[in-house]
Amino acid sequence: RSLRGLYDGKDVRFGNNVPFSLKKTRRRWNPNVQLKRVYSEILGEMIPFHITTSALRSIDKMGGLDNYLL
């Protein structure tokens, strides 16, 4: 699924829930994925992406989608 969006290196992580009784049960942590439309200056239009919040922050820091991808 991460091949179909901008996940910024994030992936599903696995671990355990550990209650007071110490009986461990497996669980997974999914990346925080949102469906957002991001503006591309080169194409001049909004492009919909499945994108993680960390990728959105990286796009803001780099000054836009085009700089992030190039």
N, CA, C and O of each residue as an XYZ file, in Angstrom:
280
protein
N       0.813     -1.192      0.000
C       0.000      0.000      0.000
C       0.855      1.254      0.000
O       0.442      2.278     -0.545
N       2.029      1.198      0.596
C       2.872      2.389      0.634
C       3.423      2.748     -0.743
O       3.978      3.833     -0.918
N       3.281      1.859     -1.718
C       3.716      2.175     -3.074
C       2.719      3.081     -3.793
O       3.031      3.620     -4.855
N       1.511      3.255     -3.221
C       0.469      4.036     -3.880
C       0.316      5.433     -3.301
O      -0.648      6.125     -3.629
N       1.235      5.866     -2.454
C       1.108      7.196     -1.869
C       2.457      7.719     -1.412
O       3.491      7.089     -1.634
N       2.434      8.881     -0.772
C       3.655      9.488     -0.236
C       3.715      9.178      1.258
O       3.028      9.815      2.056
N       4.532      8.205      1.633
C       4.578      7.753      3.023
C       5.825      8.222      3.750
O       5.935      8.012      4.958
N       6.774      8.855      3.055
C       7.960      9.453      3.681
C       8.748      8.445      4.514
O       9.273      8.781      5.576
N       8.826      7.206      4.025
C       9.609      6.188      4.725
C       8.898      5.520      5.883
O       9.488      4.675      6.556
N       7.649      5.875      6.135
C       6.900      5.268      7.240
C       6.348      3.923      6.795
O       6.052      3.718      5.618
N       6.214      3.013      7.747
C       5.726      1.682      7.446
C       4.962      1.176      8.658
O       4.989      1.808      9.714
N       4.288      0.052      8.523
C       3.574     -0.554      9.641
C       4.589     -1.115     10.624
O       5.541     -1.788     10.229
N       4.381     -0.832     11.917
C       5.261     -1.348     12.969
C       4.466     -2.339     13.813
O       3.255     -2.191     13.980
N       5.151     -3.346     14.341
C       4.503     -4.359     15.159
C       5.099     -4.351     16.556
O       6.268     -4.018     16.750
N       4.273     -4.722     17.522
C       4.730     -4.784     18.906
C       3.708     -5.506     19.752
O       2.891     -6.272     19.241
N       3.756     -5.258     21.051
C       2.874     -5.927     21.997
C       2.124     -4.917     22.843
O       2.661     -3.868     23.201
N       0.858     -5.246     23.165
C       0.164     -4.590     24.260
C       0.529     -5.340     25.524
O       0.440     -6.568     25.557
N       0.938     -4.629     26.566
C       1.353     -5.278     27.807
C       0.524     -4.696     28.949
O       0.786     -3.576     29.389
N      -0.477     -5.443     29.440
C      -1.281     -4.961     30.562
C      -0.585     -5.239     31.896
O       0.553     -5.709     31.930
N      -1.277     -4.944     32.979
C      -0.727     -5.162     34.319
C      -0.412     -6.634     34.557
O       0.548     -6.953     35.260
N      -1.210     -7.540     33.981
C      -0.985     -8.976     34.173
C       0.195     -9.501     33.344
O       0.567    -10.668     33.473
N       0.785     -8.648     32.495
C       1.942     -8.974     31.654
C       1.657    -10.040     30.594
O       2.592    -10.664     30.092
N       0.397    -10.260     30.245
C       0.052    -11.159     29.140
C       0.115    -10.351     27.848
O      -0.740     -9.505     27.588
N       1.112    -10.616     27.065
C       1.346     -9.820     25.861
C       0.430    -10.271     24.724
O       0.235    -11.466     24.501
N      -0.120     -9.307     24.020
C      -0.894     -9.578     22.813
C      -0.323     -8.719     21.690
O      -0.010     -7.545     21.888
N      -0.191     -9.320     20.507
C       0.398     -8.614     19.376
C      -0.540     -7.522     18.873
O      -1.761     -7.668     18.904
N       0.047     -6.447     18.419
C      -0.715     -5.382     17.787
C       0.161     -4.719     16.745
O       1.351     -5.015     16.639
N      -0.434     -3.824     15.977
C       0.318     -3.115     14.954
C       0.015     -1.625     15.028
O      -1.083     -1.210     15.400
N       1.008     -0.842     14.668
C       0.879      0.605     14.598
C       0.939      0.999     13.137
O       1.948      0.784     12.465
N      -0.149      1.579     12.648
C      -0.222      2.012     11.256
C       0.248      3.460     11.134
O       0.070      4.238     12.071
N       0.839      3.836     10.012
C       1.202      5.243      9.817
C      -0.057      6.099      9.700
O      -1.113      5.628      9.277
N       0.081      7.354     10.082
C      -1.041      8.292     10.063
C      -1.237      8.783      8.629
O      -0.635      9.776      8.220
N      -2.084      8.083      7.867
C      -2.276      8.363      6.440
C      -3.567      9.153      6.249
O      -4.622      8.786      6.768
N      -3.461     10.240      5.498
C      -4.602     11.091      5.184
C      -4.742     11.178      3.667
O      -3.760     11.031      2.939
N      -5.953     11.416      3.199
C      -6.175     11.682      1.776
C      -6.202     13.196      1.602
O      -7.138     13.861      2.045
N      -5.178     13.733      0.961
C      -5.047     15.182      0.802
C      -4.815     15.516     -0.658
O      -4.315     14.697     -1.428
N      -5.187     16.735     -1.024
C      -4.885     17.258     -2.349
C      -3.755     18.265     -2.192
O      -3.857     19.215     -1.416
N      -2.673     18.045     -2.940
C      -1.478     18.878     -2.835
C      -1.262     19.586     -4.167
O      -1.418     18.986     -5.230
N      -0.902     20.865     -4.102
C      -0.737     21.670     -5.313
C       0.648     21.474     -5.914
O       1.656     21.538     -5.210
N       0.688     21.236     -7.222
C       1.938     21.145     -7.970
C       2.074     22.392     -8.835
O       1.218     22.673     -9.674
N       3.167     23.144     -8.621
C       3.377     24.363     -9.410
C       3.739     24.037    -10.853
O       3.362     24.772    -11.766
N       4.461     22.948    -11.067
C       4.856     22.580    -12.431
C       3.636     22.190    -13.263
O       3.496     22.621    -14.407
N       2.755     21.376    -12.684
C       1.552     20.954    -13.410
C       0.440     21.987    -13.325
O      -0.452     22.004    -14.174
N       0.478     22.846    -12.317
C      -0.538     23.878    -12.161
C      -1.879     23.354    -11.704
O      -2.911     23.935    -12.043
N      -1.897     22.276    -10.946
C      -3.165     21.715    -10.479
C      -2.983     20.985     -9.155
O      -1.866     20.696     -8.727
N      -4.114     20.696     -8.522
C      -4.126     19.943     -7.272
C      -4.114     18.450     -7.597
O      -4.853     17.991     -8.468
N      -3.267     17.698     -6.888
C      -3.138     16.265     -7.123
C      -3.508     15.542     -5.834
O      -2.919     15.830     -4.792
N      -4.472     14.607     -5.865
C      -4.831     13.877     -4.643
C      -3.814     12.782     -4.335
O      -3.382     12.054     -5.228
N      -3.438     12.675     -3.064
C      -2.478     11.679     -2.606
C      -2.957     11.058     -1.309
O      -3.609     11.718     -0.499
N      -2.631      9.782     -1.112
C      -2.628      9.203      0.221
C      -1.268      9.563      0.791
O      -0.242      9.139      0.259
N      -1.246     10.335      1.859
C      -0.001     10.932      2.321
C       0.037     10.918      3.842
O      -0.975     11.168      4.498
N       1.212     10.623      4.404
C       1.355     10.644      5.861
C       1.546     12.081      6.325
O       1.940     12.954      5.552
N       1.257     12.306      7.601
C       1.406     13.645      8.156
C       2.871     14.064      8.172
O       3.170     15.249      8.028
N       3.786     13.120      8.343
C       5.206     13.477      8.305
C       5.624     13.892      6.897
O       6.483     14.760      6.742
N       5.031     13.286      5.870
C       5.326     13.698      4.494
C       4.776     15.099      4.227
O       5.402     15.880      3.511
N       3.612     15.424      4.795
C       3.065     16.776      4.654
C       3.999     17.804      5.277
O       4.224     18.871      4.707
N       4.547     17.480      6.453
C       5.496     18.385      7.105
C       6.758     18.536      6.261
O       7.298     19.636      6.148
N       7.229     17.448      5.671
C       8.425     17.512      4.828
C       8.173     18.363      3.588
O       9.053     19.111      3.162
N       6.982     18.255      3.006
C       6.626     19.069      1.841
C       6.631     20.544      2.218
O       7.131     21.376      1.460
N       6.074     20.876      3.390
C       6.076     22.270      3.841
C       7.498     22.778      4.056
O       7.815     23.910      3.689
N       8.350     21.953      4.644
C       9.727     22.376      4.922
C      10.525     22.586      3.641
O      11.374     23.475      3.574
N      10.254     21.767      2.619
C      11.011     21.867      1.369
C      10.432     22.889      0.401
O      11.015     23.138     -0.654
N       9.303     23.478      0.740
C       8.771     24.552     -0.087
C       7.842     24.108     -1.192
O       7.694     24.825     -2.182
N       7.213     22.959     -1.064
C       6.232     22.542     -2.053
C       6.433     21.114     -2.521
O       7.477     20.502     -2.294
N       5.412     20.603     -3.176
C       5.417     19.220     -3.653
C       6.518     18.980     -4.683
O       7.173     17.938     -4.660
N       6.724     19.935     -5.580
C       7.705     19.747     -6.648
C       9.123     19.623     -6.086
O       9.899     18.789     -6.550
N       9.462     20.439     -5.102
C      10.789     20.348     -4.475
C      10.937     19.047     -3.701
O      12.027     18.476     -3.653
N       9.855     18.572     -3.095
C       9.901     17.321     -2.336
C      10.155     16.126     -3.255
O      10.914     15.222     -2.907
N       9.520     16.125     -4.425
C       9.652     14.992     -5.341
C      10.946     15.031     -6.150
O      11.437     13.985     -6.576
N      11.498     16.209     -6.365
C      12.712     16.319     -7.194
C      13.960     16.362     -6.386
O      15.054     16.454     -6.944
